[in-house]
Amino acid sequence: MPKYADDETTFAALKVRIAKTVDFVQGFEPSDIDGSDERDLTITAGTRELRFKGQQYLVSFALPNFYFHVTTAYAILRHCGVPIGKRDFLGAM
């Protein structure tokens, strides 16, 4: 996994970081993740080590964290007056 310094201070710098991340994700082949649902995974959260199987990590940790951050960003934007609504959050249906 790539690690970034997390020191972007402009939208242009954020766009560069997003582009690097998209390039990384697009570099995956199906064979890179085949069988990953049963793969052992260990991540560090503060001083704790969390151990998961791949599917357990996705369903019980990664997706809930992703949606938490998306929802929080959405709420902050709305609070600050950005004209977005439920359809913007949900996307195309």
C-alpha positions as CSV (number, residue, x, y, z in Angstrom):
1,M,0.0,0.0,0.0
2,P,1.3,3.4,-0.8
3,K,1.8,5.9,2.0
4,Y,1.5,9.6,1.5
5,A,2.7,12.4,3.8
6,D,-0.8,13.9,4.2
7,D,0.6,17.4,3.8
8,E,-1.5,18.7,0.9
9,T,-2.5,22.3,1.4
10,T,-4.2,23.1,-1.9
11,F,-6.9,21.6,-4.1
12,A,-4.4,21.1,-6.8
13,A,-2.2,19.0,-4.4
14,L,-5.2,17.0,-3.4
15,K,-6.1,16.3,-7.0
16,V,-2.5,15.0,-7.6
17,R,-2.9,12.7,-4.6
18,I,-6.3,11.4,-5.8
19,A,-4.8,10.8,-9.3
20,K,-1.9,8.8,-7.7
21,T,-4.4,6.7,-5.8
22,V,-6.6,6.1,-8.8
23,D,-3.5,5.0,-10.8
24,F,-2.6,2.6,-7.9
25,V,-6.1,1.1,-7.8
26,Q,-6.3,0.7,-11.6
27,G,-3.1,-1.2,-11.5
28,F,-4.8,-4.2,-9.9
29,E,-5.5,-7.4,-11.8
30,P,-8.3,-9.7,-10.8
31,S,-5.7,-12.3,-9.8
32,D,-4.2,-9.8,-7.3
33,I,-7.3,-10.1,-5.1
34,D,-8.6,-13.6,-5.9
35,G,-9.0,-15.5,-2.7
36,S,-8.5,-12.3,-0.6
37,D,-11.7,-12.9,1.3
38,E,-9.9,-15.6,3.3
39,R,-6.5,-13.8,3.5
40,D,-5.2,-12.9,6.9
41,L,-4.9,-9.2,7.5
42,T,-3.4,-7.3,10.4
43,I,-3.7,-3.5,10.7
44,T,-2.5,-1.2,13.4
45,A,-4.9,1.2,15.1
46,G,-3.1,3.4,17.5
47,T,-1.3,0.9,19.8
48,R,-3.6,-2.0,19.0
49,E,-3.2,-4.7,16.3
50,L,-6.5,-5.7,14.7
51,R,-6.6,-9.1,12.9
52,F,-9.2,-9.9,10.3
53,K,-9.9,-12.3,7.4
54,G,-10.3,-10.3,4.2
55,Q,-14.1,-10.4,4.0
56,Q,-14.5,-9.6,7.7
57,Y,-12.2,-6.6,7.3
58,L,-14.2,-5.3,4.3
59,V,-17.6,-5.7,5.8
60,S,-17.0,-4.9,9.5
61,F,-14.2,-2.3,9.3
62,A,-13.3,-0.8,5.9
63,L,-16.9,-0.1,4.5
64,P,-18.2,1.3,7.8
65,N,-15.2,3.6,8.1
66,F,-15.6,4.7,4.5
67,Y,-19.3,5.5,5.0
68,F,-18.6,7.3,8.3
69,H,-16.1,9.6,6.6
70,V,-18.3,10.2,3.5
71,T,-21.3,11.0,5.7
72,T,-19.3,13.3,8.0
73,A,-17.8,15.2,5.0
74,Y,-21.3,15.5,3.5
75,A,-22.8,16.9,6.8
76,I,-19.9,19.4,7.1
77,L,-20.4,20.6,3.6
78,R,-24.2,21.0,4.1
79,H,-23.6,22.8,7.4
80,C,-21.2,25.2,5.6
81,G,-23.9,26.0,3.1
82,V,-22.8,24.0,0.1
83,P,-26.0,23.3,-1.9
84,I,-26.0,19.5,-1.9
85,G,-28.8,17.2,-1.1
86,K,-29.7,13.6,-0.7
87,R,-29.3,12.8,-4.4
88,D,-25.8,14.1,-4.3
89,F,-25.0,11.7,-1.5
90,L,-26.7,8.7,-2.9
91,G,-25.6,9.2,-6.5
92,A,-27.3,7.8,-9.6
93,M,-30.1,5.4,-8.9
